[in-house]
Amino acid sequence: MTKECKQQFTLRITQANPTQLIVILYEMLLCYLEEGEAAQDREELREAVRKARGCVNELIQSLHLEYEPAPTLMQLYLFCIKRLAACEARGDMQAIADIKKVIQPLRDAYAQIEQLNDRGPVMNNSQTIYAGLTYGKNTLTENMTDQGSNRGMLV
């Protein structure tokens, strides 16, 4: 994942509500799967699989199993973990395609649901970033306002 992509995900996370966080996790997972597909050697593939597994583990941790459809989602996530293990152990690239077939529709469904969630961001007191066309032709300048030393956490 490029530095710019990581920065974009970080910015989105600081401003996201709970449903948007799930969409971001799905998008990060899909990004790591694409990195796995483009891997040039076994080590790059393992690194992409490790990061993808981290995203799936976060998705598993976000489930509230007492509510539907969490048990079904758990089964899908466990399927993804098994396929990631097959990809890492045997270099089975079909496993990545199988996972993408599961995750892409879930990402699309949560993207529709996120529009209905009007809750505020999960992170309160995070640093505000203003971006726009300032101080130059066709260049994007970001300005971060100083919000004190305890940004991101309420003390």
Solvent accessible surface area in square Angstrom, and as a share of the most:
residue,aa,sasa,rsa
1,M,42,0.19
2,T,86,0.50
3,K,141,0.60
4,E,120,0.54
5,C,39,0.24
6,K,97,0.41
7,Q,105,0.47
8,Q,96,0.43
9,F,19,0.08
10,T,80,0.47
11,L,49,0.25
12,R,79,0.29
13,I,58,0.29
14,T,25,0.15
15,Q,88,0.39
16,A,2,0.02
17,N,7,0.04
18,P,43,0.27
19,T,16,0.09
20,Q,55,0.24
21,L,48,0.24
22,I,26,0.13
23,V,3,0.01
24,I,4,0.02
25,L,32,0.16
26,Y,0,0.00
27,E,33,0.15
28,M,36,0.16
29,L,0,0.00
30,L,17,0.09
31,C,32,0.19
32,Y,20,0.08
33,L,3,0.02
34,E,94,0.42
35,E,53,0.24
36,G,1,0.01
37,E,79,0.35
38,A,66,0.51
39,A,25,0.19
40,Q,155,0.69
41,D,79,0.41
42,R,102,0.37
43,E,114,0.51
44,E,85,0.38
45,L,11,0.06
46,R,103,0.38
47,E,65,0.29
48,A,4,0.03
49,V,3,0.01
50,R,130,0.47
51,K,57,0.24
52,A,0,0.00
53,R,61,0.22
54,G,34,0.33
55,C,6,0.04
56,V,0,0.00
57,N,66,0.34
58,E,96,0.43
59,L,1,0.00
60,I,30,0.15
61,Q,143,0.64
62,S,47,0.30
63,L,30,0.15
64,H,118,0.53
65,L,93,0.46
66,E,127,0.57
67,Y,141,0.54
68,E,137,0.61
69,P,82,0.51
70,A,7,0.05
71,P,56,0.35
72,T,78,0.46
73,L,13,0.07
74,M,37,0.16
75,Q,116,0.52
76,L,57,0.28
77,Y,3,0.01
78,L,70,0.35
79,F,79,0.33
80,C,0,0.00
81,I,39,0.20
82,K,142,0.60
83,R,45,0.17
84,L,0,0.00
85,A,49,0.38
86,A,9,0.07
87,C,0,0.00
88,E,45,0.20
89,A,70,0.54
90,R,166,0.60
91,G,22,0.21
92,D,38,0.20
93,M,80,0.36
94,Q,97,0.43
95,A,0,0.00
96,I,1,0.01
97,A,34,0.26
98,D,30,0.16
99,I,0,0.00
100,K,52,0.22
101,K,141,0.60
102,V,29,0.17
103,I,0,0.00
104,Q,75,0.33
105,P,77,0.48
106,L,28,0.14
107,R,56,0.20
108,D,63,0.33
109,A,44,0.34
110,Y,49,0.18
111,A,21,0.17
112,Q,132,0.58
113,I,83,0.42
114,E,42,0.19
115,Q,151,0.67
116,L,150,0.75
117,N,37,0.19
118,D,140,0.73
119,R,161,0.59
120,G,47,0.45
121,P,63,0.40
122,V,78,0.45
123,M,67,0.30
124,N,84,0.43
125,N,57,0.29
126,S,16,0.11
127,Q,39,0.17
128,T,43,0.25
129,I,50,0.25
130,Y,126,0.48
131,A,65,0.51
132,G,25,0.24
133,L,132,0.65
134,T,62,0.36
135,Y,213,0.81
136,G,43,0.41
137,K,182,0.77
138,N,140,0.72
139,T,71,0.41
140,L,116,0.58
141,T,52,0.30
142,E,101,0.45
143,N,91,0.46
144,M,111,0.49
145,T,46,0.27
146,D,134,0.69
147,Q,65,0.29
148,G,40,0.38
149,S,123,0.80
150,N,60,0.31
151,R,130,0.47
152,G,23,0.22
153,M,141,0.63
154,L,127,0.63
155,V,161,0.93
